[in-house]
Amino acid sequence: MSRAVLKFIRLSPTKARLIAKEIQGMNAELALASLEFMPNKAAGIISKVIASALANGDFEPEEATIISCRVDKGPVLKRFKPRARGSASRIMKPTSHIIVEVDQAKKKES
């Protein structure tokens, strides 16, 4: 089993979790192919983390399965935007940590 971690990525964890849930348990080759055609920012980032996890374990994409794809909440960057009458409103810029674990696919016995 090998894993790859991407920390402090400027991406909302709730948006990234939608993509992570779809690929969990998939064959790595199928997951990379489906992520390529998704229009989300998270899809491109998660596919790079999967490729890194495959390289860390010296796996071929056809032979590997994604065991878990987890997106944790990172620190939130707090910014302020000037508003009317001298006040200001807070802008929250969330970050997230992406953890992907990949393992060898189990062969089916006939």
WOLIN-V143213 format. One record per pair of residues at least 12 apart in sequence whose ideal C-beta (glycine too) atoms are under 10 Angstrom apart, sorted by the first residue. I is the first residue (numbers start at 0). GAP is how many residues later the second one is. D is the distance in whole Angstrom. If there is no record, write none. Layout:
{{I	GAP	D} {I	GAP	D}}
This chain:
{{0	52	9} {0	55	10} {0	56	7} {0	58	10} {0	63	10} {0	66	7} {0	67	10} {0	100	6} {0	101	7} {0	102	4} {0	103	8} {1	50	9} {1	51	6} {1	52	8} {1	53	8} {1	54	4} {1	55	3} {1	56	8} {1	57	7} {1	62	9} {1	65	10} {1	98	9} {1	99	7} {1	100	6} {1	101	8} {1	102	10} {2	46	9} {2	49	9} {2	50	6} {2	53	7} {2	54	8} {2	64	9} {2	65	9} {2	67	10} {2	96	6} {2	97	6} {2	98	5} {2	99	7} {2	100	10} {3	44	9} {3	45	5} {3	46	8} {3	47	8} {3	48	4} {3	49	4} {3	50	8} {3	51	8} {3	52	6} {3	53	9} {3	94	8} {3	95	8} {3	96	5} {3	97	8} {3	98	8} {4	44	8} {4	47	9} {4	48	9} {4	65	10} {4	67	10} {4	92	7} {4	93	7} {4	94	5} {4	95	8} {4	96	10} {5	39	7} {5	40	9} {5	42	8} {5	43	5} {5	46	8} {5	65	10} {5	90	9} {5	91	7} {5	92	5} {5	93	8} {5	94	8} {6	65	9} {6	67	7} {6	88	8} {6	89	9} {6	90	5} {6	91	8} {6	92	9} {7	66	5} {7	67	7} {7	69	10} {7	87	5} {7	88	8} {7	89	7} {8	32	10} {8	33	9} {8	36	6} {8	37	10} {8	40	9} {8	62	9} {8	65	8} {8	85	10} {8	86	6} {8	87	6} {8	88	7} {8	89	6} {9	31	9} {9	35	10} {9	64	9} {9	67	8} {9	83	7} {9	84	8} {9	85	6} {9	86	8} {10	29	9} {10	30	6} {10	31	6} {10	34	6} {10	35	10} {10	60	8} {10	63	9} {10	83	8} {10	84	7} {10	85	5} {10	87	8} {11	29	9} {11	30	8} {11	59	9} {11	61	9} {11	80	10} {11	81	9} {11	82	5} {11	83	9} {11	84	7} {12	29	9} {12	58	5} {12	59	7} {12	60	5} {12	61	8} {12	81	6} {12	82	8} {12	83	4} {12	84	8} {12	85	9} {13	28	10} {13	57	9} {13	59	9} {13	80	8} {13	82	9} {14	25	7} {14	26	8} {14	27	6} {14	56	9} {14	79	9} {14	81	9} {15	24	8} {15	25	9} {15	26	4} {15	27	9} {15	29	7} {15	30	7} {15	53	9} {15	54	10} {15	55	4} {15	56	10} {15	78	10} {15	80	6} {15	81	10} {15	82	7} {16	25	8} {16	52	9} {16	53	9} {16	54	5} {16	55	10} {16	56	10} {16	79	9} {16	81	10} {17	20	10} {17	22	8} {17	24	7} {17	25	10} {17	53	9} {18	15	10} {18	16	7} {18	19	7} {18	21	6} {18	22	9} {18	23	4} {18	24	5} {18	25	10} {18	26	9} {18	27	6} {18	28	9} {18	50	8} {18	52	8} {18	79	10} {19	22	8} {19	23	10} {19	26	6} {19	29	10} {19	46	9} {19	48	9} {19	49	4} {19	50	7} {19	51	5} {19	76	10} {19	78	8} {19	79	9} {19	80	8} {20	48	8} {20	50	9} {21	12	8} {21	13	9} {21	16	9} {21	21	9} {21	24	10} {21	47	9} {22	12	7} {22	15	10} {22	20	9} {22	23	7} {22	24	9} {22	27	8} {22	43	6} {22	46	6} {22	77	9} {23	41	10} {23	42	6} {23	43	8} {23	44	6} {23	45	5} {23	46	9} {23	76	10} {23	77	10} {24	40	7} {24	41	7} {24	42	8} {24	43	9} {24	44	9} {25	24	10} {25	39	7} {25	40	5} {25	43	9} {26	34	8} {26	35	7} {26	36	9} {26	37	7} {26	38	6} {26	39	8} {26	78	7} {27	22	6} {27	23	9} {27	25	8} {27	26	6} {27	31	7} {27	32	8} {27	33	4} {27	34	8} {27	35	8} {27	36	4} {27	37	7} {27	38	6} {27	72	10} {27	74	6} {27	75	10} {27	77	8} {28	25	10} {28	31	8} {28	32	4} {28	33	5} {28	34	9} {28	35	8} {28	36	10} {28	76	10} {29	31	9} {29	32	9} {29	35	10} {29	36	9} {30	15	9} {30	16	8} {30	19	6} {30	30	8} {30	33	9} {30	34	9} {30	35	6} {30	38	8} {30	69	10} {30	71	10} {31	14	10} {31	15	6} {31	16	10} {31	18	6} {31	19	7} {31	22	9} {31	29	6} {31	34	10} {32	14	9} {32	28	9} {33	13	9} {34	12	4} {34	13	9} {34	15	8} {41	29	8} {41	54	9} {41	56	9} {44	51	9} {44	53	7} {45	20	10} {45	23	7} {45	25	8} {45	52	6} {45	54	7} {46	53	10} {47	50	9} {47	52	10} {48	20	8} {48	49	5} {48	50	8} {48	51	5} {48	53	10} {49	14	9} {49	16	7} {49	19	8} {49	48	10} {49	50	5} {49	52	7} {50	49	9} {50	51	10} {51	48	8} {51	50	10} {52	13	8} {52	14	10} {52	16	9} {52	46	9} {52	47	5} {52	48	7} {52	49	4} {52	50	10} {53	12	10} {53	46	9} {53	48	6} {54	47	10} {55	44	10} {55	46	8} {56	44	10} {56	45	6} {56	46	8} {56	47	8} {58	43	6} {58	44	8} {58	45	7} {58	46	9} {59	44	10} {59	45	10} {60	41	9} {61	43	8} {62	40	10} {62	41	6} {62	42	6} {62	44	9} {63	38	5} {63	39	7} {63	40	6} {63	41	6} {64	36	10} {64	37	7} {64	38	6} {64	39	8} {64	40	5} {64	41	8} {65	34	7} {65	35	7} {65	36	6} {65	37	8} {66	33	9} {66	34	4} {66	35	7} {66	36	5} {67	31	7} {67	32	7} {67	33	5} {67	34	9} {67	35	10} {68	29	8} {68	30	8} {68	31	5} {68	32	8} {68	33	9} {69	27	8} {69	28	7} {69	29	5} {69	30	8} {69	31	8} {70	25	5} {70	26	7} {70	27	5} {70	28	8} {70	29	10} {71	24	7} {71	25	4} {71	26	8} {71	27	7} {72	21	7} {72	22	8} {72	23	6} {72	24	8} {73	20	7} {73	21	4} {73	22	5} {73	23	5} {73	24	10} {74	18	10} {74	19	9} {74	20	6} {74	21	10} {74	22	10} {75	16	5} {75	17	7} {75	18	5} {75	19	7} {76	14	9} {76	15	8} {76	16	4} {76	17	8} {76	18	7} {77	12	6} {77	13	7} {77	14	6} {77	15	8} {78	12	4} {78	13	8} {78	14	6}}
